Amino acid sequence: MVTAAGTGAEATWRTVSEASTAPSVAHRPELHGLPCDFMYTITGLDPRALLGVATARLMDRFSQLAVIAAREAVADAGLDPSVWDGGRVAVVIGSAHGGLPFYDEQHTTLTERGARRVSPKLAPLTVVNGAASSVATDLGALGPSQAVSTACSSGTVAVGTAHQM
């Protein structure tokens, strides 16, 4: 688990079970006037430290978080990617959106500085299947790699899709 309540199942559970702790909340000025003008944020997590600077640079934040969560899930299941047959391992991830902050940043670059200044990484870093691809690469999963994007039901549909596999 990589959540605003903590990184790892134990840390997340500890935060949600103790009345004295609460996830970090960030009020966003651009959301002013909407019924909800805040968001929960993941703090105290440095993907570069966990993934390595070079690897982290190849992913948008949502993919970085997916890889960190997938590593925890594999370890929690008692599996070892160094000994499995990668061809028999699939990755199915559900996400309603891809890398929206980077997409937004590049849109600003396009409008303010022109098309030639837009990053060539725009598509690979922002597509929904970027997380599934990053997890598959990181874990050596050579079977099917798929992203499910069905709005709020994405996670549930991803579990069902993986079960069918």
Backbone hydrogen bonds, N-H to C=O, Kabsch-Sander energy under -0.5 kcal/mol:
donor,donor_aa,acceptor,acceptor_aa,energy
3,T,6,G,-2.7
6,G,3,T,-1.2
8,G,1,M,-4.0
8,G,6,G,-0.6
12,T,8,G,-2.5
13,W,9,A,-2.7
14,R,10,E,-2.3
15,T,11,A,-2.1
16,V,12,T,-2.4
17,S,13,W,-1.8
18,E,14,R,-1.3
19,A,17,S,-0.6
21,T,18,E,-1.4
24,S,4,A,-0.8
24,S,41,T,-0.5
26,A,39,M,-3.2
28,R,37,D,-2.3
31,L,28,R,-1.9
32,H,29,P,-1.8
34,L,31,L,-2.2
39,M,26,A,-2.1
41,T,24,S,-2.1
43,T,41,T,-0.7
49,A,46,D,-1.0
50,L,46,D,-1.4
51,L,47,P,-3.2
52,G,48,R,-1.8
56,A,52,G,-2.7
57,R,53,V,-2.0
58,L,54,A,-0.6
58,L,55,T,-1.1
59,M,56,A,-1.6
63,S,60,D,-0.6
64,Q,60,D,-2.3
65,L,61,R,-2.7
66,A,62,F,-1.6
67,V,63,S,-2.4
68,I,64,Q,-2.2
69,A,65,L,-2.5
70,A,66,A,-2.7
71,R,67,V,-2.5
72,E,68,I,-1.8
73,A,69,A,-2.5
74,V,70,A,-2.7
75,A,71,R,-2.3
76,D,72,E,-3.1
77,A,73,A,-1.8
78,G,75,A,-1.5
79,L,74,V,-2.4
83,V,80,D,-2.2
84,W,80,D,-0.8
86,G,84,W,-1.1
88,R,85,D,-2.7
89,V,86,G,-1.5
90,A,88,R,-0.5
91,V,144,P,-2.5
93,I,146,Q,-2.2
95,S,148,V,-2.4
100,L,98,G,-1.9
103,Y,99,G,-2.0
104,D,100,L,-3.0
105,E,101,P,-2.4
106,Q,102,F,-2.5
107,H,103,Y,-2.1
108,T,104,D,-2.1
109,T,105,E,-2.1
110,L,106,Q,-2.6
111,T,107,H,-2.4
112,E,108,T,-2.4
113,R,109,T,-3.1
114,G,109,T,-0.8
114,G,110,L,-1.2
117,R,114,G,-1.4
118,V,115,A,-1.5
122,L,119,S,-1.7
125,L,121,K,-2.4
126,T,122,L,-1.3
126,T,123,A,-0.7
127,V,123,A,-1.7
130,G,127,V,-1.9
131,A,128,V,-1.1
132,A,128,V,-0.5
133,S,129,N,-2.6
134,S,130,G,-2.4
135,V,131,A,-2.6
136,A,132,A,-2.6
137,T,133,S,-2.4
138,D,134,S,-2.6
139,L,135,V,-2.6
140,G,136,A,-1.0
140,G,137,T,-0.5
141,A,136,A,-2.1
142,L,86,G,-2.4
142,L,140,G,-0.7
143,G,86,G,-1.0
143,G,89,V,-2.2
146,Q,91,V,-3.0
148,V,93,I,-3.0
153,S,150,T,-1.6
154,S,151,A,-1.7
157,V,153,S,-2.8
158,A,154,S,-2.4
159,V,155,G,-2.0
160,G,156,T,-2.2
161,T,157,V,-2.7
162,A,158,A,-2.6
163,H,159,V,-2.4
164,Q,160,G,-2.2
165,M,161,T,-1.4
